[in-house]
Amino acid sequence: MRRHLQRIGRLLLFMMASHAATACFAADPGQGEILAKRWCIGCHLVAADQKAATTEAPPFATIARRPNFDPAKIELFLRDPHPKMPNMSLGRAEAADIAAYIATLR
């Protein structure tokens, strides 16, 4: 019986830690919009009230509507510098926030 209770206790601790970790990394689309308007607006159409972008970069709404759109992939893409994009040195939470904002544009 004691071993059974220990297993249940460990399981509960694991579940609580998993929940806490998920809550810490929950993406914030509102913060993502703020970041997108700071970092991305020069090249992308990031919001409906924006008149035009300065380059041929795809609008965020177009990215969001792609059949293979996945916020996790966008997050990884944003954290890895690419030749056509500036190295913004975004952290995991910032990249996740921007990806979450893009997902709202579907």
ZIBELRA-V475948 format. One line per field, one symbol per residue. phi: phi as a letter, one per 40 degrees, with the letter a starting at -180 (. if undefined). psi: psi as a letter, one per 40 degrees, with the letter a starting at -180 (. if undefined). burial: 1 if it has 16 or more other C-alpha atoms within 10 Angstrom, else 0. A space follows every 10 residues. Layout:
BEGIN
phi=???
psi=???
burial=???
END
This chain:
BEGIN
phi=.ccccccccc cccccccccc ccccbccbcc ccccccccbb ccbbcbaccc cabcbccccd ccccccccca dcccdcdccb dbdcbcccfc cccccccccc cdcccc
psi=dddddddddd dddddddddd ddddehihdd ddddddddde dddiheideh diieaeiiid ddddeidehh ddddddddeh iideiigefi iddddddddd dddee.
burial=0000000000 0000000000 0000001110 1110111001 1011111000 0010000011 1011000010 1001100110 0000000001 0011111111 111000
END
